Structures are given as C-alpha cells and as structure tokens.
Amino acid sequence: MVRIAMAALLVVLCASSADAWPRRSASSRTSSTRTVFSGGPQAVAEAKAQRAAAARIKGHLGGGYGGASAEGVGFSTSSAQHALNICCFTGQRRVAGSSVVRGADGWYAVKIFH
C-alpha cells in the first residue's frame, strides 16, 4: 500500500513539475546536436571564432580543444587586439592556437591553451 502511494505521489510530482517549465515556440528551440571541433588547436580556434561570429555567441562553445586543455573567449566592439587581450586565461597559460574574426557586431576571439 505504501509503495502504491509513493508511486502515485511520484507521478503527481513529475507531472506538476513538467508543467512548470516555460513553453518555447518552435522557432526558439535549439538543436540538441552538439558541434565537435576537430583538428589541431589552431584549426579549432579558427573554427570556433568563425562559429561564434556567425551565431553572435559571446561565450564558450565547448566541443573540444584540439588536443590542448582549455579555451578562452573574448569579444570587443573596439578592436581585434582588445578581443584577444580579454580572452580567459590570457597571461596565465601557454597559447596553443588563437583566432579573431570580425562579426556583424564586433570582434570574436578564441584562444586555445595548453
């Protein structure tokens, strides 16, 4: 009897929490497919900078580091050098590859670090 009551409570809780999530329109849904970047650190930095600029992503993209161990990203509306200078881990780790791309709204930089 207790198991049936616990199972019923679990079903009610799951159903009520599912309704609490905000609804999104079909146009705002994102694909669950994750981009995996391949190649060496320089190729990965270039591909990530291109993707960030094309999609206006001002944060980490994930998807690998091309054999290195960390990713730093930066964005600037003033200059490409400023975007590179403000990347995460700049001055703290050895750079394995870096790239900066001009996007529609500024410069997108990615550095891959050892």
Buried (B, 14 or more C-beta within 10 A) or exposed (E): EEEEEEEEEEEEEEEEEEEEEEEEEEEEEEEEEEEEBEBBBBBBBBBBBBBBBEEEBEEEBEBBBBEBEBBBBBBBEEEBEBBBEBBBBBEEBEBBBBBBBEBEEBBBBBBBBE
